[in-house]
Amino acid sequence: MHPDNAQTCYSSFRRAMADATGGQITNAPDSGRAAATDAALDARINDLAKHASKAGTAARRPVVVGIEWSNRDARGSSWIIEFFDRCRRGYYFVRNLGGNWWNDRISSYKSYAGCRVNHYENQNARGSSTGWHYGYVSYIGNAMNDQTSSVMWSS
């Protein structure tokens, strides 16, 4: 889901990924856990990001920049984050997860589309943080487990 939109729940990770990619990826694994280590899915998501950025504004479509999981090792609920460009310049930011089911629930995560990600304890990128990471992080660490209240993606 795009962070500015209401969250939608899906019956499978595959259906959520199909929606997040505008129907471009319809063969993702059924579970988010399987998706965490699926190299073919990684390549497909990153390839879509490259093409979306070259398409121009008329053909813009969402780009998956990250997936967050509620439990370590990509278990539990998953949240697919999409924006309308890959991380080339600047940053994308979810300033406040308060009021959102995901506030203080993130335990593992993965970034895509050339993005690195940083999780913060408090809203507006304040407090303790994980530091910047690319790719899959199977456990956010004891200090930040179930503590994230804002997230930033950057190149």
Backbone as ProteinMPNN parsed JSONL, in Angstrom:
{"seq_chain_A": "MHPDNAQTCYSSFRRAMADATGGQITNAPDSGRAAATDAALDARINDLAKHASKAGTAARRPVVVGIEWSNRDARGSSWIIEFFDRCRRGYYFVRNLGGNWWNDRISSYKSYAGCRVNHYENQNARGSSTGWHYGYVSYIGNAMNDQTSSVMWSS", "coords_chain_A": {"N_chain_A": [[0.823, -1.182, 0.0], [0.387, 2.258, -0.628], [1.739, 4.613, 1.548], [0.116, 6.868, 2.075], [-2.449, 6.096, 1.633], [-5.446, 4.327, 2.652], [-5.162, 1.284, 4.491], [-5.301, -1.972, 3.093], [-6.431, -5.229, 3.543], [-5.409, -8.503, 2.551], [-6.055, -11.793, 1.234], [-3.855, -13.308, 0.67], [-0.269, -13.093, 0.33], [0.493, -13.022, -2.311], [-1.729, -11.901, -3.646], [-1.714, -9.357, -2.507], [0.746, -8.377, -3.462], [0.256, -8.38, -6.202], [-1.67, -6.354, -6.354], [-0.173, -4.179, -5.319], [1.699, -3.829, -7.315], [0.255, -3.063, -9.474], [-0.819, -5.179, -10.947], [1.363, -6.197, -12.276], [3.028, -8.108, -11.146], [2.002, -11.175, -10.625], [2.557, -13.656, -9.75], [3.804, -13.971, -7.291], [5.049, -15.457, -4.217], [2.691, -17.171, -2.062], [2.953, -16.629, 0.637], [4.304, -14.095, 2.796], [6.624, -14.706, 4.121], [7.939, -16.598, 2.505], [8.442, -14.919, 0.382], [10.453, -13.259, 1.308], [12.967, -14.377, 0.846], [13.039, -14.932, -1.835], [14.674, -14.907, -4.674], [13.993, -14.562, -7.377], [11.64, -13.074, -7.233], [12.668, -10.745, -6.032], [14.319, -9.814, -8.135], [12.376, -9.292, -10.091], [10.775, -7.28, -8.843], [12.716, -5.241, -8.573], [13.386, -4.859, -11.255], [10.948, -3.911, -12.303], [10.909, -1.473, -10.964], [13.06, -0.101, -12.157], [12.093, 0.185, -14.791], [9.735, 1.613, -14.366], [10.672, 4.07, -13.509], [11.811, 5.03, -15.808], [9.684, 5.392, -17.454], [8.355, 7.832, -17.596], [6.138, 10.561, -16.705], [3.453, 10.214, -17.54], [2.998, 7.496, -17.648], [3.346, 6.596, -15.094], [3.651, 4.292, -12.468], [3.074, 2.51, -9.415], [5.937, 1.778, -7.334], [7.448, -0.785, -5.63], [9.06, -0.284, -2.666], [9.652, -1.375, -0.257], [9.138, -3.995, 2.202], [7.572, -4.755, 5.201], [7.515, -6.72, 8.169], [5.57, -8.212, 10.791], [6.727, -9.953, 12.577], [9.838, -11.549, 13.525], [12.144, -12.949, 11.103], [10.611, -12.662, 8.806], [7.97, -13.387, 9.352], [4.482, -13.563, 10.236], [2.177, -10.812, 9.834], [2.391, -8.873, 6.798], [3.505, -5.848, 5.262], [3.387, -4.082, 2.403], [5.182, -1.563, 0.92], [4.796, 1.11, -1.238], [5.832, 3.559, -3.638], [5.902, 6.251, -6.04], [8.246, 6.177, -7.504], [11.579, 4.932, -7.869], [14.215, 4.812, -5.429], [16.184, 7.308, -6.067], [16.912, 9.978, -5.785], [16.733, 12.106, -2.989], [14.233, 11.275, -0.521], [11.796, 8.987, 0.875], [9.137, 8.955, 3.182], [7.477, 7.8, 6.011], [6.032, 9.47, 8.281], [4.633, 9.18, 10.681], [3.519, 6.475, 12.313], [1.684, 6.189, 14.254], [-1.614, 5.471, 15.295], [-1.875, 3.831, 13.188], [-2.013, 0.409, 12.368], [0.53, -0.703, 12.223], [2.224, 0.669, 13.92], [4.726, 0.375, 16.303], [5.116, -2.421, 15.836], [6.832, -3.653, 14.016], [9.199, -6.101, 13.091], [10.898, -7.327, 11.25], [12.297, -6.67, 7.975], [12.549, -5.557, 4.496], [14.234, -3.995, 1.817], [13.828, -2.52, -1.454], [14.329, -1.595, -4.942], [16.642, -0.015, -5.113], [16.68, 1.289, -2.727], [17.581, 2.219, 0.587], [16.814, 1.674, 4.013], [15.595, 3.102, 7.069], [14.564, 2.727, 10.35], [12.73, 4.342, 12.892], [12.382, 5.07, 16.361], [10.559, 6.998, 17.292], [8.004, 9.249, 16.062], [8.445, 11.286, 13.09], [11.151, 10.746, 12.466], [12.718, 10.562, 14.831], [14.454, 9.852, 17.932], [15.789, 6.624, 18.911], [17.28, 4.554, 16.337], [17.476, 2.155, 13.619], [19.565, 2.493, 11.916], [20.871, 2.832, 8.567], [19.938, 0.448, 6.1], [20.299, -1.868, 3.407], [18.37, -4.218, 1.528], [17.405, -7.406, 2.93], [16.499, -7.726, 6.31], [16.412, -9.859, 8.825], [15.82, -9.679, 11.495], [15.048, -6.968, 13.436], [16.361, -6.262, 15.725], [16.946, -6.312, 19.276], [16.732, -3.805, 20.608], [15.112, -2.232, 18.937], [12.952, -3.792, 18.274], [9.532, -4.079, 17.742], [9.206, -1.324, 18.138], [9.107, 0.691, 16.237], [8.066, 3.819, 14.984], [8.238, 5.587, 12.907], [9.367, 5.611, 9.506], [11.958, 5.738, 7.058], [12.937, 5.852, 3.666], [15.639, 5.898, 1.403], [18.076, 6.808, -1.14]], "CA_chain_A": [[0.0, 0.0, 0.0], [1.047, 3.545, -0.558], [1.518, 5.043, 2.925], [-0.919, 7.893, 2.21], [-3.757, 5.488, 1.414], [-5.94, 3.412, 3.683], [-4.632, -0.064, 4.355], [-6.189, -3.008, 2.623], [-5.983, -6.572, 3.909], [-5.535, -9.459, 1.46], [-6.09, -13.195, 1.651], [-2.531, -13.889, 0.481], [0.777, -12.166, -0.06], [0.446, -12.952, -3.777], [-2.762, -10.922, -4.03], [-1.246, -8.034, -2.086], [1.805, -7.96, -4.383], [-0.384, -8.073, -7.485], [-2.276, -5.03, -6.225], [0.88, -3.182, -5.117], [2.425, -3.63, -8.576], [-0.689, -2.782, -10.556], [-1.008, -6.378, -11.756], [2.586, -6.563, -12.986], [3.552, -9.338, -10.542], [0.852, -11.971, -10.182], [3.036, -14.987, -9.369], [4.599, -13.921, -6.056], [4.674, -16.528, -3.281], [1.476, -16.928, -1.282], [3.283, -16.122, 1.969], [5.337, -13.078, 2.89], [7.87, -15.34, 4.582], [8.599, -17.159, 1.328], [8.862, -13.802, -0.455], [11.646, -12.62, 1.87], [14.193, -14.968, 0.298], [12.764, -15.324, -3.22], [15.54, -14.11, -5.541], [13.278, -14.225, -8.61], [10.745, -11.969, -6.899], [13.525, -9.566, -5.864], [14.713, -9.34, -9.463], [11.185, -8.757, -10.755], [10.431, -6.002, -8.204], [13.736, -4.25, -8.924], [13.254, -4.594, -12.682], [9.798, -3.017, -12.463], [11.3, -0.141, -10.476], [13.888, 0.527, -13.194], [11.243, 0.551, -15.921], [8.77, 2.642, -13.948], [11.378, 5.34, -13.439], [12.104, 5.461, -17.172], [8.456, 5.482, -18.225], [7.836, 9.188, -17.709], [5.04, 10.835, -15.787], [2.149, 9.744, -18.03], [2.858, 6.056, -17.42], [3.835, 6.281, -13.753], [2.95, 3.275, -11.694], [3.734, 2.337, -8.115], [7.184, 1.024, -7.213], [7.614, -1.369, -4.298], [10.346, 0.101, -2.074], [9.924, -2.138, 0.949], [8.155, -4.856, 2.865], [7.764, -4.827, 6.645], [6.824, -7.866, 8.759], [5.261, -8.032, 12.208], [7.533, -10.862, 13.39], [11.177, -11.795, 12.993], [12.262, -13.941, 10.031], [9.541, -12.416, 7.823], [6.751, -14.098, 9.734], [3.383, -12.697, 10.651], [1.587, -9.928, 8.817], [3.338, -8.133, 5.968], [3.064, -4.543, 4.762], [4.129, -3.74, 1.193], [5.208, -0.111, 0.778], [5.038, 1.525, -2.618], [5.855, 4.968, -3.981], [5.837, 6.391, -7.484], [9.573, 6.252, -8.097], [12.577, 4.226, -7.084], [15.051, 5.727, -4.643], [17.318, 7.845, -6.812], [17.258, 11.248, -5.153], [15.822, 12.44, -1.9], [13.8, 10.209, 0.357], [10.381, 8.76, 1.139], [9.049, 9.023, 4.622], [6.23, 7.638, 6.745], [6.383, 10.289, 9.444], [3.961, 8.818, 11.92], [2.734, 5.245, 12.254], [0.685, 6.246, 15.319], [-2.951, 5.335, 14.727], [-1.739, 2.823, 12.143], [-1.796, -0.895, 12.973], [1.946, -1.033, 12.19], [2.981, 1.372, 14.955], [5.339, -0.482, 17.328], [4.902, -3.843, 15.524], [7.762, -4.145, 12.996], [10.293, -6.935, 13.6], [11.811, -7.635, 10.155], [11.983, -5.83, 6.824], [13.365, -5.704, 3.302], [14.122, -2.852, 0.907], [13.936, -2.798, -2.89], [14.362, -0.455, -5.857], [17.785, 0.833, -4.834], [16.445, 2.031, -1.486], [18.002, 1.771, 1.905], [15.715, 2.014, 4.918], [15.937, 3.365, 8.458], [13.388, 2.703, 11.227], [12.92, 5.231, 14.032], [11.567, 4.787, 17.539], [9.512, 8.005, 17.446], [7.546, 9.867, 14.823], [9.289, 12.311, 12.475], [12.562, 10.313, 12.443], [13.371, 10.94, 16.086], [14.721, 8.77, 18.863], [16.691, 5.564, 18.457], [16.998, 4.064, 14.986], [18.201, 0.953, 13.207], [20.621, 2.822, 10.972], [20.476, 2.571, 7.172], [20.185, -0.92, 5.629], [19.786, -2.345, 2.12], [18.022, -5.622, 1.465], [16.612, -8.113, 3.934], [16.935, -7.768, 7.704], [15.519, -10.863, 9.397], [15.409, -9.253, 12.84], [15.352, -5.554, 13.617], [17.216, -6.155, 16.905], [16.226, -6.187, 20.544], [16.458, -2.412, 20.977], [14.075, -1.62, 18.094], [11.841, -4.709, 18.022], [8.209, -3.554, 18.113], [9.381, 0.052, 18.604], [9.117, 1.636, 15.116], [6.943, 4.749, 14.833], [8.392, 6.257, 11.619], [10.285, 4.891, 8.629], [12.434, 6.54, 5.944], [13.65, 5.166, 2.591], [16.486, 6.845, 0.678], [19.081, 6.185, -2.011]], "C_chain_A": [[0.856, 1.23, 0.0], [0.741, 4.12, 0.817], [0.445, 6.113, 3.109], [-2.327, 7.333, 2.07], [-4.164, 4.63, 2.595], [-5.363, 2.022, 3.431], [-5.719, -1.012, 3.889], [-5.603, -4.349, 3.045], [-6.283, -7.524, 2.759], [-5.503, -10.877, 2.004], [-4.742, -13.89, 1.477], [-1.542, -12.791, 0.117], [0.754, -11.968, -1.577], [-0.56, -11.907, -4.245], [-2.345, -9.506, -3.66], [-0.173, -7.509, -3.046], [1.23, -7.62, -5.756], [-1.015, -6.681, -7.445], [-1.205, -3.946, -6.121], [1.63, -2.867, -6.407], [1.495, -3.36, -9.75], [-0.884, -3.957, -11.486], [0.222, -6.831, -12.518], [3.227, -7.836, -12.436], [2.366, -10.097, -9.957], [1.266, -13.36, -9.697], [3.971, -14.956, -8.157], [4.219, -15.1, -5.169], [3.393, -16.167, -2.53], [1.781, -16.33, 0.083], [4.385, -15.067, 1.895], [6.668, -13.66, 3.312], [8.642, -15.924, 3.402], [9.14, -16.044, 0.429], [10.176, -13.185, 0.014], [12.939, -13.129, 1.261], [14.033, -15.443, -1.145], [13.545, -14.421, -4.174], [14.84, -13.701, -6.84], [12.306, -13.071, -8.367], [11.54, -10.681, -6.714], [13.883, -8.962, -7.216], [13.538, -8.691, -10.184], [10.784, -7.402, -10.17], [11.427, -4.929, -8.614], [13.703, -3.894, -10.4], [12.065, -3.663, -12.957], [10.133, -1.605, -12.024], [12.13, 0.592, -11.526], [13.036, 1.013, -14.346], [10.246, 1.648, -15.565], [9.432, 4.002, -13.928], [11.697, 5.888, -14.819], [10.845, 5.773, -17.968], [7.956, 6.905, -18.42], [6.573, 9.347, -16.882], [3.701, 10.293, -16.258], [1.92, 8.271, -17.704], [3.304, 5.654, -16.013], [2.977, 5.216, -13.098], [3.723, 3.068, -10.396], [4.979, 1.459, -8.199], [7.256, 0.499, -5.778], [9.013, -1.0, -3.799], [10.661, -0.689, -0.814], [8.784, -3.034, 1.373], [8.546, -4.904, 4.334], [6.99, -6.051, 7.143], [6.643, -7.643, 10.255], [6.07, -8.937, 13.128], [8.897, -11.06, 12.75], [11.115, -12.89, 11.932], [11.107, -13.87, 9.046], [8.283, -13.227, 8.1], [5.701, -13.093, 10.15], [2.849, -11.875, 9.503], [2.678, -9.207, 8.041], [2.688, -6.865, 5.445], [3.956, -4.201, 3.584], [4.027, -2.23, 1.006], [5.573, 0.228, -0.656], [5.021, 3.043, -2.715], [5.86, 5.053, -5.494], [7.186, 6.636, -8.141], [10.514, 5.407, -7.255], [13.435, 5.25, -6.359], [16.264, 6.146, -5.464], [17.824, 9.127, -6.172], [16.269, 11.47, -4.021], [15.435, 11.225, -1.081], [12.283, 10.103, 0.374], [10.247, 8.537, 2.623], [7.635, 8.707, 5.078], [6.518, 8.269, 8.097], [5.794, 9.805, 10.762], [3.107, 7.573, 11.717], [1.684, 5.195, 13.364], [-0.712, 6.239, 14.719], [-3.009, 4.306, 13.614], [-1.441, 1.495, 12.844], [-0.31, -1.212, 13.109], [2.772, -0.316, 13.25], [3.433, 0.388, 16.037], [5.093, -1.972, 17.105], [5.956, -4.433, 14.589], [8.927, -4.896, 13.637], [11.289, -7.356, 12.523], [11.373, -6.836, 8.933], [12.93, -6.092, 5.66], [13.157, -4.47, 2.427], [14.383, -3.292, -0.531], [14.189, -1.494, -3.632], [15.512, 0.512, -5.571], [17.647, 1.641, -3.557], [17.179, 1.395, -0.317], [16.936, 2.295, 2.862], [16.242, 2.2, 6.335], [14.642, 3.457, 9.255], [13.689, 3.515, 12.477], [11.924, 4.911, 15.142], [10.374, 5.737, 17.665], [9.112, 8.57, 16.097], [8.533, 10.94, 14.364], [10.785, 12.023, 12.583], [13.324, 10.756, 13.685], [13.574, 9.709, 16.962], [15.71, 7.77, 18.295], [16.31, 5.12, 17.054], [17.837, 2.832, 14.696], [19.479, 1.294, 12.453], [20.164, 2.398, 9.585], [20.88, 1.16, 6.753], [19.599, -1.105, 4.233], [19.369, -3.8, 2.281], [17.238, -6.128, 2.663], [17.268, -8.084, 5.305], [15.95, -8.679, 8.427], [15.062, -10.534, 10.816], [15.922, -7.843, 13.079], [16.271, -5.295, 14.813], [16.404, -5.887, 18.164], [15.844, -4.743, 20.878], [15.298, -1.813, 20.186], [12.896, -2.545, 17.821], [10.536, -4.145, 18.587], [8.289, -2.142, 18.677], [9.253, 1.094, 17.498], [7.855, 2.485, 15.06], [7.088, 5.642, 13.602], [9.47, 5.525, 10.829], [10.669, 5.812, 7.475], [13.179, 5.64, 4.957], [14.414, 6.209, 1.805], [17.459, 6.088, -0.214], [20.405, 6.081, -1.325]], "O_chain_A": [[1.944, 1.236, 0.575], [-0.42, 4.118, 1.226], [-0.089, 6.25, 4.209], [-3.299, 8.029, 2.36], [-3.339, 4.256, 3.427], [-5.111, 1.642, 2.288], [-6.89, -0.875, 4.242], [-4.399, -4.57, 2.912], [-7.292, -7.373, 2.07], [-4.99, -11.128, 3.094], [-4.507, -14.944, 2.069], [-1.92, -11.712, -0.339], [0.974, -10.858, -2.062], [-0.267, -11.117, -5.143], [-2.595, -8.564, -4.412], [-0.183, -6.331, -3.402], [1.678, -6.669, -6.398], [-0.9, -5.92, -8.405], [-1.317, -2.904, -6.767], [2.14, -1.759, -6.574], [1.919, -3.426, -10.904], [-1.094, -3.771, -12.684], [0.139, -7.755, -13.328], [3.894, -8.562, -13.173], [1.803, -9.711, -8.932], [0.419, -14.151, -9.281], [4.833, -15.824, -8.017], [3.154, -15.687, -5.361], [3.06, -14.991, -2.386], [0.957, -15.6, 0.634], [5.277, -15.136, 1.049], [7.723, -13.168, 2.91], [9.859, -15.761, 3.31], [10.179, -16.209, -0.211], [10.93, -12.646, -0.795], [13.912, -12.382, 1.169], [14.814, -16.27, -1.617], [13.125, -13.297, -4.449], [15.074, -12.603, -7.346], [12.17, -12.187, -9.213], [11.122, -9.627, -7.194], [13.767, -7.753, -7.419], [13.699, -7.649, -10.819], [10.484, -6.472, -10.919], [11.027, -3.819, -8.968], [13.963, -2.748, -10.765], [12.174, -2.735, -13.758], [9.688, -0.64, -12.645], [11.921, 1.783, -11.756], [13.226, 2.128, -14.832], [9.953, 2.515, -16.388], [8.806, 4.996, -14.298], [11.84, 7.101, -14.98], [10.928, 6.358, -19.047], [7.187, 7.151, -19.349], [6.005, 8.36, -16.413], [2.873, 9.937, -15.42], [0.782, 7.846, -17.507], [3.608, 4.486, -15.775], [1.748, 5.243, -13.169], [4.899, 3.419, -10.305], [5.065, 0.536, -9.009], [7.137, 1.269, -4.825], [10.018, -1.35, -4.417], [11.8, -0.684, -0.345], [7.635, -2.862, 0.965], [9.719, -5.076, 4.667], [5.934, -6.381, 6.603], [7.451, -6.976, 10.901], [6.1, -8.713, 14.338], [9.085, -10.771, 11.568], [10.156, -13.659, 11.873], [10.673, -14.891, 8.513], [7.618, -13.693, 7.175], [5.996, -11.921, 10.386], [3.05, -12.21, 8.336], [3.763, -8.959, 8.567], [1.48, -6.816, 5.214], [5.166, -4.046, 3.752], [2.928, -1.68, 0.94], [6.536, -0.3, -1.212], [4.301, 3.722, -1.984], [5.825, 4.023, -6.168], [7.259, 7.236, -9.213], [10.274, 5.193, -6.067], [13.37, 6.441, -6.665], [17.253, 5.417, -5.54], [19.031, 9.329, -6.038], [15.11, 11.063, -4.101], [16.201, 10.269, -0.96], [11.579, 11.015, -0.057], [11.148, 7.989, 3.257], [6.682, 9.298, 4.571], [7.169, 7.667, 8.951], [6.383, 9.998, 11.826], [2.09, 7.617, 11.025], [0.88, 4.264, 13.413], [-0.965, 6.932, 13.734], [-4.093, 3.952, 13.151], [-0.688, 1.47, 13.817], [0.074, -1.928, 14.033], [3.931, -0.675, 13.455], [2.621, -0.338, 16.61], [4.885, -2.714, 18.065], [5.959, -5.649, 14.392], [9.555, -4.417, 14.581], [12.422, -7.71, 12.849], [10.232, -6.38, 8.853], [13.96, -6.75, 5.806], [12.042, -3.963, 2.31], [15.058, -4.289, -0.788], [14.256, -0.424, -3.027], [15.372, 1.719, -5.765], [18.413, 2.578, -3.328], [17.363, 0.179, -0.262], [16.235, 3.257, 2.547], [17.202, 1.55, 6.749], [13.727, 4.186, 8.873], [14.768, 3.397, 13.057], [10.781, 4.532, 14.888], [9.298, 5.326, 18.099], [9.814, 8.381, 15.104], [9.345, 11.434, 15.146], [11.588, 12.936, 12.769], [14.442, 11.264, 13.592], [12.948, 8.669, 16.758], [16.387, 8.048, 17.305], [15.167, 5.284, 16.629], [18.776, 2.509, 15.423], [20.383, 0.464, 12.364], [19.174, 1.68, 9.448], [22.002, 0.721, 7.007], [18.538, -0.567, 3.917], [19.951, -4.53, 3.082], [16.51, -5.382, 3.318], [18.454, -8.384, 5.441], [14.79, -8.317, 8.621], [14.044, -11.045, 11.283], [17.115, -7.576, 12.931], [16.889, -4.235, 14.904], [15.318, -5.31, 18.114], [14.748, -4.493, 21.378], [14.571, -0.969, 20.709], [11.926, -2.121, 17.194], [10.457, -3.782, 19.761], [7.536, -1.79, 19.585], [9.287, 2.289, 17.793], [6.737, 1.971, 15.085], [6.161, 6.383, 13.276], [10.366, 4.904, 11.401], [9.841, 6.569, 6.97], [13.954, 4.773, 5.36], [13.896, 7.298, 1.561], [17.644, 4.88, -0.065], [21.366, 5.582, -1.911]]}, "name": "protein", "num_of_chains": 1, "seq": "MHPDNAQTCYSSFRRAMADATGGQITNAPDSGRAAATDAALDARINDLAKHASKAGTAARRPVVVGIEWSNRDARGSSWIIEFFDRCRRGYYFVRNLGGNWWNDRISSYKSYAGCRVNHYENQNARGSSTGWHYGYVSYIGNAMNDQTSSVMWSS"}
